[in-house]
Amino acid sequence: MAAPLRFHEFLLRNAPYLSAGVLLTFLSSFGQTFFISVFAGPIQAEFGLSHAGWGAIYMVGTTASALVMVAAGGLSDVLRVRQLGAFVLCGLAAACVLMALNRNYWVLPLSVFALRFFGQGMSTHLAVVAMARWFVATRGRALSIAALGVSLGQALLPLIFVALMVRFDWRMLWLLSAAICLLGAPLLLRLLSQERTPRATSQDVSSTGMDNRHWSRVEVLRTPLFWLMVPSILGPAAFSTAFFFHQLHFATTKGWSLLELVAYFPFFTVMSVLSMLVAGWALDRWGAARLMPLYQLPMVAAFAIFATTASGIGMAAGFLAMALSVGAHAVLPSSFWAEAYGTRYIGAIKSLVMAVMVFGTAIGPGLTGALIDLGIDFDAQGYGIAVYFMLTTLCIWVGVRGARQRLTPRAA
């Protein structure tokens, strides 16, 4: 039996594949809520939107992107990541240009749809599916490394673009974003010049799921496990998205400036990266099934803290707790789907999961924005959100407990 690779050997041997994953997740930042919400103030002022109005438009565009993801995500099972990824990055660049040039209210949902579909949706989906399929024994490490891209984007891009908005028009900054996405396409092609086809990969190095077989997407929809996991897919997407979407409102309710709140993002990112790396190591050691029932508990603490404190130390504690769950969420669920249902149809299965997640990002801003307009500030909503995550933890525990009896010995 071959000795396991040391971490630096693992990085060197798989550098092109891992770098492609990091690139895709980093560029997905331009379609992520934490980036789009930086422009919430100018967009609402430009189009005369309230919190609920902007939240509703965001919900419509994001929901549409979730529906399209169900059909488009399966393309990753038959097309190379380099081909599909280059197209997706060009589509994301076009979405940024559309946001920059749009002057019509009715085009705004289309702009949001394109950013969310090509950014958070397809870019992230391709990176996760590639890591889950290309790596088996080291899947946790691969997923955690690929997810560093979005963490890097979350740490740097809001600070950089908030600072740039002091001197440049917000529309110019969207054109800058488009240029960055376009530069990423040829770089991705270069990194994956030796990529294997998804179909060959799924047949040659695939791993089976429950009952030692591969599950199709239709079969997955018939299992109780999937539906018990749905609340845990929706929750982090809905409420972490809502937190960053309403960051300006949240800062105001705490008596802070937006820049003071955004200054905590690098700390949040560092903690989430550490959590992500630890989760990746733990995943390779114990498997996702043992870790899944635990990872959303810090979210309970995070939103309870956000609801009760406005001090600097309290905010740091809230960000730390949220980072623990967000970091683990970037790694554990993606591996769990592969462990539970196998990797041969993982693209189609993950597209379904990604659609549910993206739909969660649509619900969160819309629901919380409506409550804000009704006079319930976002921080006060934290109590209800904390209770929600207690319930999702219970659902995960019930679902995984039943599934572990049907998993292969290593996965179980």
HELIX and SHEET records of a PDB file:
HELIX    1   1 PHE A    7  ARG A   13  1                                   7    
HELIX    2   2 ALA A   15  LEU A   27  1                                  13    
HELIX    3   3 SER A   28  GLY A   31  5                                   4    
HELIX    4   4 THR A   33  ILE A   36  1                                   4    
HELIX    5   5 SER A   37  PHE A   39  5                                   3    
HELIX    6   6 ALA A   40  PHE A   47  1                                   8    
HELIX    7   7 HIS A   51  ALA A   72  1                                  22    
HELIX    8   8 GLY A   73  ASP A   77  5                                   5    
HELIX    9   9 VAL A   81  LEU A  101  1                                  21    
HELIX   10  10 TYR A  105  VAL A  107  5                                   3    
HELIX   11  11 LEU A  108  LEU A  115  1                                   8    
HELIX   12  12 ARG A  116  SER A  123  3                                   8    
HELIX   13  13 THR A  124  TRP A  134  1                                  11    
HELIX   14  14 ARG A  139  ALA A  146  1                                   8    
HELIX   15  15 LEU A  148  LEU A  164  1                                  17    
HELIX   16  16 TRP A  170  LEU A  191  1                                  22    
HELIX   17  17 PRO A  198  ASP A  204  1                                   7    
HELIX   18  18 MET A  210  ASN A  212  5                                   3    
HELIX   19  19 ARG A  217  LEU A  221  1                                   5    
HELIX   20  20 PRO A  224  PHE A  245  1                                  22    
HELIX   21  21 GLN A  247  THR A  253  1                                   7    
HELIX   22  22 LEU A  258  VAL A  262  1                                   5    
HELIX   23  23 PHE A  265  TRP A  286  1                                  22    
HELIX   24  24 ALA A  288  LEU A  291  1                                   4    
HELIX   25  25 MET A  292  LEU A  294  5                                   3    
HELIX   26  26 LEU A  297  THR A  308  1                                  12    
HELIX   27  27 GLY A  312  HIS A  329  1                                  18    
HELIX   28  28 LEU A  332  TYR A  341  1                                  10    
HELIX   29  29 ILE A  346  ASP A  373  1                                  28    
HELIX   30  30 PHE A  378  ARG A  404  1                                  27    
END                                                                             
